[in-house]
Amino acid sequence: LGGATGVAAAAAPSSETRGEARIAVGSQLRALSTTASPLEVGLSTRGATAFRVRLDATQPKIDDSSMVAPDDADAFWEEVTSSPYGHGIKASMGSVFVSAEGRITLLDADGKILTQSRLLIHSGEIVFSAKGGLVYGRGAGALDAHVLAQYGNVTPVVNNFFRKGSETNVPYYYTTDGYAALGVAAAGSSSILPTTYLAGPDSISWRNAQPGPFELYLMPSDTLERGTFAYYSLVGKPRVPPLYSFGFIASRWGWQDRSYIEDTLSRFRSGSYPADAFIVDFEWYTNESDYSFSSEGKSYCKDFGFNDKTFPDPAEQLAHYEDTLNFRMGGIRKPRLCNTENLEYARSKGWLLPQGEPGGDPTDPGFSGFYAVGRQLNFSDPEVRDWYATMHEHYLDDGVDFWWNDEGEVDYFMFHWWSVSQALITSKKTPGKRSYSLSRNFAPGMARLGVGFWTGDAGPTWEVLAAQPGYMLNWALAGAPYVGSDVGGFSGPTHTQLLTRWYQLAVFTPIMRVHSTSSVTPHWPWLWGTEASDVIRSALELRYRLVPYHYSFAHAMYGKQRLWMRPMVVAFPDDVAVASLTHQWMDGELLVAPVVHADSTKRVVLPSGTWYAFDGSDHAQTPVIGPAVVEGSAELAELPAFAPAGSIVPLAPVVQHTAALPGGALEVRVYGGANASFQFVEDDGETVAYEGGGLRVTDFSWDEASRELSWTASGAAPPHGFQELFVSLYEASGTRTTSDVVALTARGSVKMGDAQRRRLRGSESFV
């Protein structure tokens, strides 16, 4: 690797390669060791979007990081030996060089410099230049959820604050200087990673505080949207969760017994409150919470059983709940053991972590420190994952559908490896079925496991409600696209208005789930008065009408790495009026701004264009011309949302659960004023067959000039696929025109008739 210039690389066997260029910087630089050996920088590509930069190529490669697992092959690159920036490699996304003096330069595909480092002096530190770019993607906690772009120090951590919510920060950022970066070091065993960065307008400094290898993945990307695409391409495409998770999930701590469970599920059905699943807390598998247990546990505590009070006949009950009432069941899981015998066995195997869960007893927020010390499983050990999966196999036989993973902030990657173990359960018992779980925090790369997340132990306050959109938007940019919250607030008694507004907000989030602690009134709709229950029912009905729309965007996240719930700045990067907003967001193509204040004020900032009010009803209104601000007092039933001219929104009929789909004809709602398109995706909703092409894709296209909707479909219709459709056209005149119902064939079209025919504002005409 020597050379007269002090910079050299292994000769490429051809003009293109997928190997690594190892470049030794001049001996005048300080090396890691006390010897005179030079500092070597390894350059290669990873996946189709990232350059891999190893700051000390003499250290072992970090090939086992859970954060990096691209689906695409590594991009080909060419070695470049003659450049003013030194010696480097060039690929389709740009190029990266190392000079003889030890300066790293990143360029885009057009040769524009995106950033340059200061001279390398240590493999654990690097400082990049910045040109005032805004920095996104760090994650968020309760204190900074409302901020999208932020300068300052980012220390990757997973944590939970009782009554406030979770905190996840990640070793990643996107800068509007034109690139994204992910830092990777050897995994530790703490809830905090040693890989940090400090972002400012003039520089971004990375530091790895622990000895050992340190690698950076650099992704040239000219927009935040493309940077997010590159990031998800690197860490793994977000898998599509099962269809039932796109509905509503009823959760609480305090399901009393079998009779209470069955009465509650029946009330959802008799009251026509759509729902697909329910989650049971501690009481589904044991009769006592284990917060006060010592490291020895208790002999009577069950880790892998059922509580006889709530599930005296689990297989019969769960079959009845799913087959007759159409409810899937999910059970809470803790990453620890409570049974003395199980603890003794795990301890003898060396499977337990020494630390506990940070934060203290969650039932006593005044207590600080750790709890469940010495009882936490080390899921990074493959033997632990295999054993844990084996102990859970009977649950799938009994009819448990998914898991709710709580209190895993013991280790930064615990939720990841825990979810891997649960996926192993599914692959053993039901090969090909999608594994599903919900976790309280995340690490980059977990989205490829098909899991969801929630924002932690939310308190029942307006302040916490207002923080939820920002949480979800920041987490999506950081690697967690499927996020929900404890609707109504978990940690104490809520009140009617707050609960109702929280339900409304959750309609337009990737996961919609209520939750409450054991000592308060559950957040079931019928317990909060007639007005609130009617509004909540309407919110749930809208949620289910949007299932085809949301499910199609989930497939777009998998196929195109395009965020479903995304910040305004992603959709409108040049509009400074909306760039920093977190109280409103884009749900696909819909702009939503739910009411999150006790005084019921609404405020919607509309970018330039024509915007139609959207509430899922058939009512037509004259659209608003943007840029504009829509504000004022909102009635309890009002849920501010808008569809832009030139958009298509496919809607299902109102159904009580996703197993009832299609339930009738698909409404293809067109908001006129411009041409529009939408890719409507259906699959079996249960298996991973979609990854191999097992789906039906229908491409809808609206031609404004001819007033015609046309479509082409490919692939076989799934068992619950739509067979018919009708078109609803909303126009700037404030009218709605509806077509006849027609068959959803492989190819077809519907022409919407003469634009001059007489219609009544707010009423329908049929063509």
N, C-alpha and C positions, 0 to 999 in steps of 0.2 A: 504493500500500500504506500510505498514511498514515492518520491518524485522530486525533481529538481525545484519545483515551485513550492513544495511543502503541502500540496493538495493533490490527492490522487484517489482513484477508485478502481475496484476490480473491473477488468475489461469485460464489457457486455458480450455475450456470445453472438448476439445479433443486434440490429438497430433498435429492437424493442425487447423488453423483458418484464417479468414479474418478480424478479429477485430483489436484492437490496444493494444499493450503492453505499459502501462504507468509506467515508471521507475523513482523512486525518487532517486536523488543523495544525498549523505551525507550532513547532516546539517552543516558541517564545511564550505561548499561552500556558497558564498554570494548569497542570493535569490533576486528575482526581487522586492518583497515587503519589507516593513520594519519589517514585522513579521518574525518569525522564521520558517515559513513553507518552506519545501525543494523545490528545483527546480526540476520539473518533466519533463522528456523527453518522448514524445510519439513515439513509433516505430510501423510501419505497412508497408504494401506494397500498391502500387498504380499502377494499370495496371499490365502487365506481366513482366515489366523490371525494376521497380524502388522501392527503399525503401523510405518511407516517414518518415522524422525525424522532429518532432515538438519540438522545443527547449524550449518551456514552455507549457506543456500539460494542464496547468490550464487556458490558454488563449483559446478563441473560435477557433475552427477549421476554416481554410480557405477553405471551400468547394465550394466557388463560384468563384474561380479564373478562368478567361478566358483562362489562359495559360495551364491548365491541364484538359484534357478530353480524357483519353485513350479509345480506342475502345474495348480492351480486358478486361476481368474480372481481379480483383486484384489477384495477385499470392498468393497461400496458403503459410503459413509460420508456422514453429514450434518454440515454446518457448524453449530457451536454458538457463538453470539456472546455469549450472556448466561449466565455461569457464575461462581461465586465463585473458580474456578481460572483464569479468563482466557478466552482464545479458543482453540477447538480443534475436534476432529472426534470423531464418535461412530459406532461400527460395532457389528456383532453381538457382537464379543468384548469390547467395553469402550469406553473413550474416552481421549483424551490431550489435554492442554491446555498452553498456554504463557501465563504471566501477563505483565502489562505490565512487571514488574520482571525477567523472564527466568527464571521457575521452571517447570520441566516437571512435570506431575502425570499419573500413569497410574492409571486406575480400571478396575475390572472391570465386567462387564455389569450388575451390580446397583448401581453407583455407589460401591462401596467403594474407598477410596484404597489402592493397592498400594504405591506409592512416590512420593516427590517429590524433585526435585533441589534442590541448592543453586542460588543465583543463577548464571546462566551468565556467565562472564567471558571465555571463550575457546572457539572452536569445536572445539578439539582436546582439551578436558577437560570432564568432567561428573561430578558426585558425586551418587549417589542415596542416599536414606535407606534404612535397613534396620531391621527389627524382630526381629532375632535369627534370621532365617531361615537354614536350612542351604543350602549352595551346592553344586550338583552340575553335572557336565557338562563339566569342563575338559579331559578326556582323562587320560592317565597315562603314566608311565615306570616303570622298574624300582623306583625308590625309593618311589613313592607308589601303586603299583598296588593295594595292599591297603586304600586309603582311598577311600571313595565321596564323602562330603561333607567339604569342606575350606575353611578360610579361608586367606588369604594372597595373594601376588602370582601372577598367571598370565601368563606370557609365551608367546604362541603360537610353537611351534617344532616342527620335525621333526628327529629325530636317531636314531642307533643306537649302542649301546654293546656292543662285542664281549664275549660271554659273559654279558651282562646282558639285552640286548634293546632294542627300539625305545623312543622317547619321542615322543609326539604330544600337544601341548597346543593348544587351539583358543580363538578369541575368542568364547566362548559360555558361558553358565551358565543354570541354572534355580535359583531360590531359592524355598524354601517360604513366603516372604512372598507368593507367588502370581503370579509371572510369570517368563518366560524372556527372555533378551536375547542378541543377536548383534551384534558390532561389525564394521564393514566400512570399510576405508580403501583407497586406491589400492594396487594390487599393486606390490611391490618386486621385488628379485632376490636374495633371501637366504633362508636356511632359518629365519630368525626374522622374525616380523611385528612391526611397530612398534605395533600396537594391543594394549594390555595392560589388565588390570584388577586391582584390589586389593580383595579381598572381606574383610569383617569383620562382626561382629554388629550394628554400628551404621551402617555405610555400605558402599557399593560404588562405587569410583572407577574411571572409564574414562579412558584417556589415549591419544592418538594422537601418537606422537613425531615423525612426519614432516609436513612442510608438505603442505597439500592437503585435499581433502574428507574428512569423517568422518561416517559414518552409523550409526545404531543401529536395530535391528529389535526392537521390544518386543512380547511375546506374553503377554497376560493368561491365566493357566492356574492352576486351583486345586489341581492335584495334579502330582506329578512325571510321572506317566503322561500326563496331558493336555498338560503342557509339552513332553514329548518328541514327542508327536503334532504339536503346533504347529510345533516345530522342523523335523521331517522334512517337514512340509507346506511349509515355507518353502524349505528347501534342495533339495527334490526327493524324491519317493517312492523308496524303495529298490526297484530293479528286481530281478526274480527271476532268479538265475543259472541256467545250464543244469542239467538234472536230474543229469547225471553228477557235478557238483561236490558233491552231497549224499552221495556215497559216500565212498570212501577214495582218497587220492592217495599214491603211493609216490615219494619224492624222495631224491636224494643228490647229492653232488659226488663224481665218481669212477667213472661208468659207463665201463668200460674199452674195450669194443669191441662190435661187433655181436653176437658170440657171447654176451658177458656180458649184454647187454640181453635177448636172446631167452631165455637160460637163466633169468634172474631172473623175467621175466614168466610163463614157463611154470611156474616153481616156485610162484608165487602160485596158478595154476590147479590144478596137480596136488595141492597141499597144501590146497585148499579154503579159501584166505584171500581173502575177497571184496575186490575192488578195481576201480576204474574208470579210473584215469589214472596216468601216471607223468611225472615232471619230470626233465629232464636239465640239468645245470649247463654251465659253459664248454665242456665237451668235445663238445657237440652241434654247435657251429658253428665252433670254432677249436681248434687243438692247443696253445694256450698262454694262460694267464691274463695279463691286461694290466696288473697292478698296478704293475709296475716300469717301464712304458713312459713315455717322455718325451712332450712335447706334440706331437712329430712322428709318433708312432706307429711302426709297422713295416710294411714293404711286404708281408710275407707273411701278416699277420693278416687274418682274414676277419671282416667285420661282418655280412654278409648271405648267408652260404653255409652249407655243411655240412662237418663234419669227416669226411674219408674213412674214418677208422678206426671211428667209431661209426655213421655213416650213409653207407656207400658207395653205396647204392641207396635214397635216402630215400623216394621215392614208393612203390616196391614194399614196402619195409619197413613204412612207416606204414599202408599199406592192409592188410597182413597183421596188424599189431598190432591194428588196430581191427576188421577184419571177422572175423578168426579167433580172436584172443585177447581181443577186446573191451576193449582198452586205448586210451584217448585219450592223445595226447602233448602235453606243454607244454614249452616251452623257456625257459631263463633269458634275460633281456634286461637290458642295462646302458644307461643313458641317455647313453652316450658312444660315441665312435668309436675304433677301434684301427688301422685301415688308413690308411697314409700318404696314398694318393691320395684316399680319401674325406675325410680331414681337410683336405687342401689345398683340395678343392672346397667343403667347408662353410665353411672360413675365408674363402675368396674371396667367399662369399655373406653373410658376417657372421652366420652361424648359430650360432656357438659362444659359450658363456658364458665369462667370464674366470676364474671361480673353479673349484675342484675339489670333490670329495666330502670332507666333514669327517670326521675321526676317524682318519686315517692308514691304513696298510696293514692290512687286516683279518687278514692272516696273521701280523702282528707287533703284538700289542696294546700293546706297550711304546712303539711309535712314535706320536707325536701330530702333528697338523697336517692337511694335505690331500693327497689323491692324485688322479691323473688330471686335473691342472690343465691347462686350455686344451683339453680334449677333450670337454667336456660340451655336448650339444645344447640349444638354447634352444627347448623345446617350446611356449612361449607364442606363438611366431611361427607363424602359419598356414602359411606356406611350408614351414617345417621339418616340420610335421605332415603335410602333403601329400607331401613328398618321402620322409619316413620310411615312410609308408603304402605308397607306390609300391614302395619297395625291399623291402617285406615281402610283397607280393601273391603271389609265387611260393611262399612258405611254405604258404599256404592251399591252393594247387594241389597241393602235395606231400603235404599231409595233417596239418600242424601244427594243433592245435585251440585252444590257448590260450597265454598268456604269463605268465611269472613275473618281475615287475619288481623288480629289486634295486638298491640303492645310489642312490636318487634324492633323497637329502636335500640336494642341491645348492641347491635352491630350494624354498620352502614349497609352491608349487603345481605342482612338476615332476611328481609322480605323477599329478596330475589331468590336466594337458595331455598327458602321455605316454599315459594311458589313452584320452583322446579320440582321439589319433592311431591307436591300435590299434583302437578302435571304427570308425574310418574305413576301415581295412583290411577289416574284416568287411563293412561296408556296401557297399564297392566290389565285393568278390568274391562275397559270398553275402548279398544283400539280404534282410532279414527274419530272419536268424539272430542269436541272441544273441551278443554279444561277451563274452569272459570273460578276465580277467587277475587276478593276485594282486600286491599291492603291499606293501612293507615299512612304509610309513607312509601317512597319509591327510590330507586336508583336508576340511572340511565341504562337502558337496555331491557327493562322489564316489560315494556309495551309489546315486545315480540313474543311474550309468553301468553298474550291474550287476556291479561288481567286488568282489573279496574282498581280505582283508588278512591279514598274519600279524605276530606280535609281535616280529619281529627275530631277531637272532643269539643265541638262547637258549643258555645254558650248561647242561651236563648235571648239574645239582645239584637237591637237594630244595627249596632256597630259591627257585630260578627256577621250578620246577614249581608251587610253592604260589602264586606270583605270577600265574600265567596266568589263573585265573578273574577276578581283580580287574582285570587288564589289559582283558579282553574286556568286562566289565560297564561299566567306565568309558568304553571306546571306543564301546560301543553308545550310551551316553547322550550322547556327544560327536559322533556322526554316522557311525560305522562299525559297522553291525550284523552284517556277515559277517566274522568273525575266527577265525583258527586259530593254531597255534603249530608250531614245529619239534619234533614229538613225539620225545622221547628226549633233546633238547638237541643243538644243531648243533656247537658249537665244540670238542668234545673227546670222549674215550671215555666212554660211558655204562656202566651196569651193568644187570643183568637186572631187578631189582625196580623200579628207577626207570623203566626203559623200559616195563615192563608197566603200572605205575600211570599213566604218561602216556598210553598207549593208551586205558586205561579212561576217563580224564578227557575225552579228545577225542571219545568217543562222543557226548557231550551238548553239543558245541560246534558252531557253524555250519560250520566247516571242519575236516576230519580229515586230517592230512598228516604223514608222518614226514619227517625230513631229517637228514643227517649230513655232516660234512666228509670230505674225501678220504682222510685218513690213519687213519680208525678203522673198526671193524667196522660195516657198514651196519645199519640198524635193521629189517631184514627179519625177520619173525616166526620163521622156522625156524632162525635162527642163534643162538638164545638158550636152547636146552634144551627138552625135551619139555613140562615143566610150564608154562613161560612161553608157549611157542608155542600150547598148548591154550587158555590163558587169553586170549591175544591173539586167537586165532581166534573165541572166544566173544564178545569185545568187538566184533570186526568184524561178526559175524553180527547182534548186537544193533543195531549202526549201520545195517545194511541193513534190518532189520525196521522201524526207525523212519523210513525214508525217506518213506512216505506222510504220517506225522505231521509231520515236519519240513518237508516240502514245502508242506503246507497252512499252516503257520505263516509260511513265506516269503511266501505269497500274502497272508496277513493283514498282514504288514509292508507290502506294496505297497498293498493295498486300504484298510487301516485305520490304517497307520503304528503298528501295535502291535508292540512288540519281541518277538522270539522268545526269545532268551536275555536275561533281564532280572534285575536285582537283587531280592532279597527285599523291599526297601523299596518297590519299585514295586507288587508284588503284595499286600503287607501293610503299608500305610503307617502303620497305627496300632499295630503290634506292635513295641515298643521292643527286644524280645529279639532280633529278627532284622534290625533296620533297618540296622545297620552291617556286617553279615556279607558277606564276599567269598569265603569258602571254599565256600559253597553258593549255589545260585541256582535260578531257575525256568527250566526248559527247556520252554517252553509252559506246560502245567499240571503237569508233573512237577517235583518238588523233588529236586535231585541234590546230593550232597556227597561226591565221590570222595575216596579216601584219597590224601593228598599229603605224608605224613610217613614217614621211614625206619623208624620203629618200628611202622608199620602200624596206628596208632590211627585210629579213626573218631569223628566227632562230628557229629551231625545235630540241629539245633534245629528242632523241629516246631511250627508255630503251632497255635492252637486248631483242633480238628476231628478227623476220622477219617482216618488215613493208612495206605494199603496199601503194603507193600514191593513194589517193582517191579524186576525184573531181566530181563524179556522171556521168562522161562520160564513153564511152565504151573503151577508150584507155587503153591498158595494158602496163605496164612498168616492168622492172626488179626491184624487191623489194630491199629495203635497209636493211642491216644487222646491228642491234644494239648490244651494245650501240654505238650511233653515233650522231653527230650534223650535221644537214642539214642547211646550211646558205648561204647567198648571196643576190643578188638583185632579186626582184620578179616583173614580169610584172603585169600590172594593173589587168589583168584577173586571175592572180594566187591566189588561196586560199589554203594555205598549210594545208593538212589534210592527215592522214594515218590510214589504217586499219591493225590490227595485223593478222599474220597468225593464222588460226584457229578461224576465226570469220565469222558471217553471218550477212548480212545487207539487209533487205527487202526494196525494192524501188518500188514506184508507177510510172506509166507513168506520163509524164508532163501533168498536168491539170491546168485550170485557177482558180479553186476554189475547196474547199473540197467537195461541193455538187456534183461535177462532178466525184468523185471517184465511182467505181474503175478505170474507164477510160481505161480498158484493163487488160492485165495479170500482175500479180505481178512478178517482177524480184527478185528472191532469189539469191543474190550475195554471193558467197562463196569465201573466201580468203584461199587458200589451204596451206598445210604444216603441219596441225595438225587437230585432230578431233574438231568439233565445234557444238554448239547448239544455238538455239534462240527460245524464246517463243513469238510468234506473236499473238497479242490480238486485236480483233475487237469488237465494240459494236455499238449501234445506234447513238452514238455521241451527243445525246441531253438530255437523261434522266438519272436518277440515278439507272436505272434497273440493271446496272452492279454491284452495291453493293450487290444485291441479287442473283448474278450469271447470269444475263442476258447478256451474251457475248459469243463469240466464241474464243477458245484458240487453236492455232495450234502450236504444238511443233515440230520444225525442228531439225533434227540431221544429221550432216555430218560425214561420216566415211571415213577417209583419205585412209585407206588400200584398201577398196573396191571401192573407188571413187563413193560413192553413197549418195545421199540426200534422207532421208526418213522423213515422218511426220505422226503424228496422230492429229486429230482435234476433239474437243468436243464442244458441244453447237451449237445452230442454227446460221446460217450465218445472219448477220444484213442486212437491206435493201440495203446498199451500200457496202456490203462485197465483197471481191475478189472471183471470181469463177474459175479463171485460174492462172497458174504460169508457169514460165520457170526458169531454173537454169543457172547462169553465173559463171563459175569457173575461177578464176585467180590463176596462178601458178608461182612458183619461176623462171621458165624459161622465164617469161615475156610474157606469152600467155594468151589468154582469149578463153575459150570454152563455147559454148552456146547450151543448149538443145532445143528440140521442146517444144511448149506450150502444157501443159497437164491440165486436170481438177484438181482443188483443192478439193479433196474428203476427206472423213473422215479419210482415211488412204491411203498412197501411197508412191511411191519412184521413183527416177530418177537416173539411172546409167550413169555416164559421159564417158564411153568408154575407149579405150586403151590409156594409158598414153604415148605410144610410137608413136602414129600416128603423121604424119607430120603436123606441124602448122607453120605459119609465125608469127614472133614476132610483136606484136602490131596489129595483125589481128585476125579474128574470125575463128573458126571451128565449125561445127554443128554436133551433134550426134543424 
